[in-house]
Amino acid sequence: MEVVPERTKPGGRVNYRLIYVMCPVKPSEVIKTSLSRKMLFKGQQVASSINDAFELKPGRWVVDSFFTLPANSPRGVYALEVSFDAPSGQAHKKVRSFIVANDA
């Protein structure tokens, strides 16, 4: 997972790119899972969303999503946490940080 840009202004938009690979037993099998996104500032959740019907498809996929920060967002380091449960039941979580600053 990557977050772009690594530095943005309050009210800016952050793109996160999640790349996954899935090789199911049945080649055409699509698996639905819950995908959770959380934005944290100083360890506190400031935004979140959950997609309870996220589809994991066979192959290698790139998923781009965006968060737009409120114009009054405090300056500092933020963390974006993305997690989902794999078909095996194992949880996968990725966390990346970015900076909100006036000089972005």
Legacy VTK file of the C-alpha trace (Angstrom):
# vtk DataFile Version 3.0
C-alpha trace
ASCII
DATASET POLYDATA
POINTS 104 float
0.000 0.000 0.000
1.164 3.528 -0.692
-0.207 6.993 0.095
0.241 9.858 -2.372
1.092 12.629 -1.833
3.143 12.090 1.293
2.588 15.762 2.171
-0.628 17.736 1.635
-2.424 20.882 2.813
-5.543 20.985 4.981
-8.485 20.371 2.644
-6.229 18.387 0.297
-6.949 15.003 -1.189
-4.939 11.875 -0.377
-4.862 8.845 -2.661
-4.090 5.434 -1.294
-3.221 2.586 -3.597
-3.719 -0.969 -2.433
-2.217 -3.762 -4.534
-3.269 -7.330 -3.860
-2.859 -10.754 -5.426
-5.316 -13.600 -4.958
-5.008 -17.147 -6.237
-8.177 -19.029 -5.222
-8.687 -22.784 -5.520
-11.446 -22.124 -8.081
-9.935 -19.801 -10.748
-13.131 -17.783 -11.251
-14.014 -17.478 -7.562
-14.758 -13.984 -6.203
-14.674 -13.591 -2.429
-16.527 -10.875 -0.548
-14.924 -9.453 2.562
-15.149 -6.396 4.771
-12.636 -3.623 3.990
-12.047 -1.050 6.718
-10.301 2.323 6.306
-9.343 4.507 9.265
-7.568 7.847 9.349
-5.762 8.550 12.609
-4.256 11.741 14.020
-2.207 11.496 17.224
-3.603 7.987 17.672
-7.222 9.152 17.527
-9.572 8.121 14.725
-10.706 11.207 12.768
-12.395 9.482 9.812
-13.375 5.986 8.774
-15.341 3.955 6.288
-16.257 0.291 5.951
-17.159 -1.573 2.777
-18.876 -4.804 3.847
-19.071 -6.113 0.273
-15.516 -5.581 -0.997
-14.753 -8.167 -3.681
-11.409 -9.942 -3.862
-10.994 -11.147 -7.440
-8.532 -13.704 -8.779
-5.296 -12.229 -10.118
-3.295 -9.091 -9.355
-5.306 -5.922 -8.771
-4.618 -2.270 -8.061
-7.306 -0.448 -6.068
-7.153 3.366 -5.845
-9.249 5.235 -3.287
-9.284 8.812 -2.044
-9.785 10.714 1.200
-10.433 14.461 1.144
-9.299 16.166 4.330
-11.462 18.845 5.963
-10.189 22.405 5.384
-9.711 22.810 9.146
-7.569 19.675 9.553
-4.843 20.119 12.175
-1.288 20.135 10.874
0.848 17.127 11.698
1.433 13.465 10.933
-1.560 11.284 10.048
-1.816 7.526 9.618
-4.047 5.718 7.162
-4.944 2.161 8.197
-6.530 -0.252 5.720
-7.537 -3.751 6.792
-9.519 -6.720 5.520
-9.976 -10.393 6.291
-8.462 -12.846 3.808
-10.400 -15.950 2.713
-8.297 -17.982 5.159
-9.704 -15.860 7.999
-6.366 -14.154 8.565
-6.595 -10.376 8.998
-4.427 -8.166 6.804
-3.637 -4.618 7.891
-1.437 -1.970 6.300
-0.626 1.420 7.788
1.050 4.323 6.008
1.613 7.883 7.181
1.412 11.282 5.513
1.889 14.881 6.640
-0.580 17.762 6.650
1.237 21.095 6.488
0.710 24.605 5.131
3.755 24.372 2.868
2.680 21.253 0.979
LINES 1 105
104 0 1 2 3 4 5 6 7 8 9 10 11 12 13 14 15 16 17 18 19 20 21 22 23 24 25 26 27 28 29 30 31 32 33 34 35 36 37 38 39 40 41 42 43 44 45 46 47 48 49 50 51 52 53 54 55 56 57 58 59 60 61 62 63 64 65 66 67 68 69 70 71 72 73 74 75 76 77 78 79 80 81 82 83 84 85 86 87 88 89 90 91 92 93 94 95 96 97 98 99 100 101 102 103
